[in-house]
Amino acid sequence: MADFRFCFTGRSERWLRSNRPVTATNIEFLGFVPDDAYWQQLYESRVIVDLTTRDACLVCGAYEALAVGRPMVLSDSQANRELFEDTACFAKIQPRSISDAVTCASALFTKVSATSAATKVKYLERWSVLANYFQQDVESLRINTVTPS
């Protein structure tokens, strides 16, 4: 992965204290950066990686990747596969799997960049439908709930 440059944002101090020192010259820990610098970093990225060990967690980095039209590497979960199927490569939390997924996502760069506007519309439509279902379910619960007198 020497031909990639990796930039990590957010808190890294605890991870760095509990893991071996990072000596690779293509890794940079940025810490927290101002919003404008963060979004600029996303726009300059070829691939956005956002991994979690939580099974049913949809990470913000996935939506940020959609916003800037970049392919992503996400944790291999059913929810991620169902929602981000065309724009992501999926990884187990294992070095080789992550490496393979970064290579896979990098190969998607041109396709994802070219189709990002249509992809955003597709996801907005899907979320709108899901939001309507949720609203109907909440309304149904409200109507069917008996309130004490």
SVG drawing of the C-alpha trace seen along z (x, -y; Angstrom):
<svg xmlns="http://www.w3.org/2000/svg" viewBox="-60 -26 69 36">
<polyline fill="none" stroke="black" stroke-width="0.4" points="0.0,0.0 3.0,-2.2 1.4,-3.9 -1.4,-5.3 -1.2,-8.1 -3.4,-7.6 -4.7,-10.5 -6.5,-9.8 -8.8,-12.3 -10.3,-12.4 -8.8,-11.1 -5.9,-8.8 -3.9,-9.3 -5.3,-6.3 -4.9,-4.0 -1.3,-5.2 -0.5,-4.6 -1.8,-1.1 -0.3,0.0 3.2,0.2 4.7,-3.0 3.7,-4.0 6.8,-4.3 5.3,-4.3 5.9,-7.5 2.6,-7.4 0.5,-7.6 -0.4,-11.0 -2.5,-11.5 -4.3,-14.8 -6.3,-14.9 -9.4,-17.0 -9.4,-19.6 -11.7,-22.5 -14.8,-21.7 -13.5,-23.4 -10.2,-21.6 -12.0,-18.3 -14.2,-18.7 -11.3,-19.7 -9.5,-16.6 -12.5,-14.5 -12.6,-16.2 -8.9,-15.5 -9.2,-11.8 -9.4,-9.0 -11.0,-6.7 -12.7,-7.2 -12.4,-4.5 -14.7,-4.4 -14.6,-1.1 -16.4,-0.1 -16.6,3.1 -20.3,2.3 -22.5,4.6 -25.5,2.5 -23.8,-0.9 -24.1,-3.2 -21.0,-5.4 -21.0,-9.1 -18.0,-8.7 -20.2,-6.8 -22.6,-9.6 -19.7,-12.1 -18.2,-10.0 -21.5,-10.1 -21.6,-13.8 -18.2,-14.3 -18.6,-11.5 -15.9,-9.2 -15.8,-5.4 -15.6,-4.1 -14.3,-1.2 -16.8,-0.1 -17.0,2.6 -18.5,5.8 -22.0,5.8 -25.4,6.6 -26.7,3.1 -23.7,1.5 -23.9,4.0 -27.6,3.3 -27.3,-0.4 -24.0,-1.2 -23.7,1.7 -22.5,-0.2 -20.2,-2.8 -18.3,-0.7 -15.9,2.2 -16.3,4.0 -13.7,5.2 -13.4,7.4 -11.4,5.7 -8.2,7.6 -5.2,6.0 -5.4,8.0 -9.1,7.5 -8.7,3.8 -5.9,3.6 -7.8,5.5 -10.9,3.2 -8.8,0.1 -7.4,1.4 -11.0,2.3 -12.4,-1.1 -9.6,-2.9 -10.5,-1.0 -14.1,-2.4 -12.9,-6.0 -13.8,-7.0 -17.2,-5.2 -18.2,-6.6 -17.1,-10.1 -18.9,-10.1 -22.2,-8.8 -22.1,-10.6 -24.9,-13.1 -27.3,-10.3 -26.3,-8.2 -27.1,-11.1 -30.6,-11.4 -31.1,-7.6 -30.1,-7.7 -32.3,-10.7 -35.3,-9.0 -34.6,-5.8 -34.3,-7.7 -37.5,-9.6 -39.4,-6.4 -38.0,-4.9 -38.8,-8.2 -42.4,-8.0 -42.7,-4.4 -41.2,-5.4 -43.6,-8.3 -46.6,-6.0 -45.4,-3.6 -45.1,-6.3 -48.5,-7.7 -50.0,-4.3 -48.5,-3.8 -49.9,-7.2 -53.4,-6.3 -53.3,-2.9 -51.9,-3.9 -54.5,-4.1 -53.9,-7.1 -55.0,-6.8 -57.8,-9.1"/>
</svg>
